[in-house]
Amino acid sequence: MEKEEILATIGKHFDEERVIEQAVEIARTPCPQTELYDREPSILSAIRNLYRPAYEAAGCATWIDDYGSLIASQGNGDGPHLLFLSYAMAWTEGTMQRPWEGRLMDGSRFGIDGRIIRGRGGSEYHPTNVAQLETARIIHESGVQINGTITYVVSSGGHTSSMDPVLHLIHNDDIRADLCIIPGSKKIVLGNMGRLDLRLNVWGRSVHSGGELSVGENAIEGGLEALNRLMSIMPFTPKGVEDPDMGKGRLSIIGIGSYPFSPGYHEGVGSGGHTLQNLMRIMLDRRLPPGQDVDEAIAEIREVLADFPFKVTYERGALQLPTKHAPDAPVVTTVEEAYHAALRTTPDRGYVDYTIDAGYLNHVGIPTLMFGGIDMRFAHGDDDLMQVNDLSDLSRVFAYWAIKNAQ
């Protein structure tokens, strides 16, 4: 099919009211990040009871892997294999009031032209989830001949902060593709930072705060000194690799906790337990530009605490890889072509500091572009939202890209 025929097909079968209804349903379906992460029952329920029936109604063959992720597919020819990968998990409710209300409302109070749908996850993965489904429906209803295969994945991950779910998709489920789109901003993301989570533990010796303090050692005091030293190499570590387009990777402190817990204290009730703390844990987020060696990034952090008077240990946490595309890479130019054809304008290009799974997918040979409806102005905030105009635009771009490139 040529450009005008594809556009006519999309124009005939795209249904904005259906898109809005689907978006509201997704926004009203609880799917928060919890301590169970991708094993959270509400997320697995959303995949089984919302996404799977919707894809099957769109003519897809479906199955759910033992991580709880949904794999849906259209076409089974020998032609190109395209992959859309998105995520069911939204960030935790946090302090957002009515996070699952899914309310359709005017966007002007949020500085948005047009209507929005308020609900947790709306500024991250949900726009892609909506557009993927509408793409499957357009292809099914139109009867377009797919000479290759289109696979739609709704992962149970998304805010697991690790590569575990995508590792399972690749190495257990044997997912393969010639080109892939995963959530990103509405510009063409030419590259993204990777990320390392590093837990830094400062150890003390507990004793009653009204007792013999000389036999104790307060880990909080050590932790405060550690924080002061860490701040001397923040936000951009002096020895860090600098990418010519993305710059250096930031070092951020994203969590602090002290132990042993006192019952009720972290809920804002009860006393502090009257105990010098045995452990202060500091969670570090080190963004990784392309070419940054992980061990060298850790070594620079260890170096600033080399002569520290408290015992310090390190625990390497989740790792997600950076990626960077050549401007003329097919995964870039095919999405740009689809964007220009469907929306009759040229998309911006750029780079982002956040990371999902593009780095690993590119690493294993699946050319993957971050492109979607992520809006970092609202992500994880108290007014998380989807923009209706974005849902329409993404659906049209996705459908054009799928039809054009699966022939």
Order of alpha helices (4+ residues) and beta strands (2+ residues): alpha-alpha-alpha-alpha-beta-beta-beta-beta-beta-alpha-beta-alpha-beta-beta-beta-beta-alpha-beta-beta-beta-beta-beta-alpha-beta-beta-alpha-beta-alpha-beta-beta-alpha
